[in-house]
Amino acid sequence: ANHPTIDKPVLRKPSASDGTQVWELVKRVGTLDLNSVYSYIMLCDIFRDTCVIALQQDVIVGYMSAYRRPDLPDTLFVWQAAVDSSQRGKGLAKEMLRELLNREENNGIRFVEATIGPDNIASRRLFTGLGEERSAHCQLSEYYPVSYFPEGSGHEPELLLRVGPLTNKS
Ligand SMILES: CC(=O)NCC[C@H](N)C(=O)O
């Protein structure tokens, strides 16, 4: 039976020691650009204020990495959103994004950005949904065209979603 209290993943800031499990999750999800294990250890450490992991009985089933753009400090750039197949369709990504935005240390954030592939409906819905929830605009534009990626790599174009200004907390 689905016990909401037992089965609901716990969200928290990551630590360096979570990096390998995050790498394994991103690898398992299979639709993201898999970065080095080192990069996930470093993100879970140095960028932990703007990263979140979701745990179910000590197994990482969700991960969202983000950082405040050095050139636009009021803008949170969401780098990756990974949800384990066992957690699909439960609004986990939305919950992770909300957790990030509601952190005291992220109060000054007015815009959220991310790049997504043209057919990544789930991610697109995550960000357009934030716009609707916070009565903010959601702009979509071509950002990294296929031509930026190596010939024959098969990488999709990355479209930029920019949501804001976020006025009220959700
Ligand atoms: C929001 C999100 O997951 N974007 C993915 C960007 C890129 N394809 C990557 O995987 O890092």
The ligand as a Gaussian input file, in Angstrom:
#p B3LYP/6-31G(d) Opt

LIG

0 1
 C       16.797000      21.245000     -16.226000
 C       17.718000      20.214000     -16.798000
 O       17.740000      19.062000     -16.348000
 N       18.509000      20.568000     -17.841000
 C       19.458000      19.640000     -18.435000
 C       20.534000      20.406000     -19.164000
 C       21.590000      19.503000     -19.799000
 N       21.046000      18.683000     -20.859000
 C       22.235000      18.638000     -18.735000
 O       21.898000      17.473000     -18.676000
 O       23.035000      19.136000     -17.937000

